[in-house]
Amino acid sequence: MKRIIVILFLLSVFFLGFLPVKDTDFGWHYRCGNQFLTTGKLCLTNEFSYFLPNYKAYYSGHLYDITLAFIYNHGGFLAVTILGALVFTSSALIFLYLIRAELLLRMFSFIVIFFLSFPIFNIGFRPQILSYYFLLMLLFMLSQNSKKVFFVLPFLFFIWVNIHIGFFIGLIILIFYFFENKPISQLEYSITVVLSFIATLINPFGINVYKEILNHLSSPLNSMIAEWVEPTLPHIIFVLIFTSIGILTLVRNKPLTLWKIFLLIFFSVLAIKARRNLPLFYTSFAFIFLGNIKINLEKFYTVSLPVLISILFFFIFVFVPETIHQDTIWSEYCTNGLTHYPCKALSKFSQLSGNVYAVYEWGGFLIWQKPNMKVFIDGRMPAWKDENGKSPYQVYLEIIQTKDGWNEKLRQWQTNYLLISPGTFLDLLLQKEAKKYQWEEEYRDTTAVIYKAL
């Protein structure tokens, strides 16, 4: 019975995680990965934008880019969705082994975490999902308290650093784990931590990946990017309540596990600062709290079978067709993601080329779809800094909001076209005074407007 329930649960998670590709950064990730597959060349400098040309960012997620490009080339968006669903399913399986609680409680908790984190997970397969998987894997390996497992950690970090910049969270967890009883000596564990750190240096940028982390930490991303803003009030309340419950639970248990207290506080701070960290917090709380709950749910196993079957069929008949529809029909991808892409404009105005100041959310899409042009900004760049210490996103906003000097900036960087949304401050101004600023409207539809420099 329990084996059947686990299988049904994992199938439910697979179809729950069968989400369409909505990540606006897909385009530049794909182009970087495909560039390596076709030429053997990694994206080591800024080749895609004309603002801050040749800027060297130290983003080291090349394994993700290459994998994404390979999967997309062989199966399109649908194959990428299937890969994402498999990662979610693998995460759920690790979660079941990680949490020491009743099986039904573990399964129910994972589903709750998924829905609480749905605004983050809903974007589909992206490097943050793999980072979540690696976090679960790290916690699972540490919880095994086996001497053999500890010596595998450096390999885990070697893969993680080349997937996503979130690897540094894992290193912080290792530092917290100094306070836990281990099957190896403190000296052996110190060597393991040092080797894990050294493993993170095995990437195309070496120690410079830590400069990229510092850039992210020192940039006001919470005032620019939606997923970096603080969570809604209900989530903040949940975080504070769950943190208090978790700490009280840990304090009451003997011996005191300081590393779990540090872990919970660390993830609660991250979650309150940025909504993108909510899955990490809710998972850490479940890891810490559920293992201390003693509940006998044996009588509910019979009831859970039809419930899981019902959930499974609901996901299959509701989620799956919708995802397949969006993944396989180009017009659906263009209009039903996180943003409406200017697909119609690109089709009708094929001569668009050169340096194009475009909507921020369209940057990655244009890098992929229009390799003969360079964009002003895209999803790689918010944490970058120009010569004045400003983020490119801040400069982008100054232009789209027609702040003082907006046109001079565009001329300075030799902008050939504007590809913007209708109704923005810039569009409203140019509709009335395009000639004054030496621009001319070339195309307009309900999604995009194109102006050409005179």
Secondary structure, DSSP 8 states (H G I E B T S, - for coil): -HHHHHHHHHHHHHHHT------TTHHHHHHHHHHHHHHS----S--SBSSSTT-------HHHHHHHHHHHHHHHHHHHHHHHHHHHHHHHHHHHHHS-S-HHHHHHHHHHHHHHTHHHHTT-S-HHHHHHHHHHHHHHHHHH--HHHHTTHHHHHHHHHTT-TTHHHHHHHHHHGGGS--SS-HHHHHHHHHHHHHHHT-STTGGGHHHHHHHHHHS-GGGT-GGGS---HHHHHHHHHHHHHHHHHHHHSSS--HHHHHHHHHHHHHHHH-GGGHHHHHHHHHHHHGGG-----GGGHHHHHHHHHHHHHHIIIIIHHHHHHHHH-HHHHHHSSSS---HHHHHH-TT--EEEEE-GGGHHHHHHH-TTEEES--TT-TT---TTS--HHHHHHHHHTT-TTHHHHHHHTT--EEEE-TTSHHHHHHHHHTTTTTEEEEEE-SS-EEEEE-
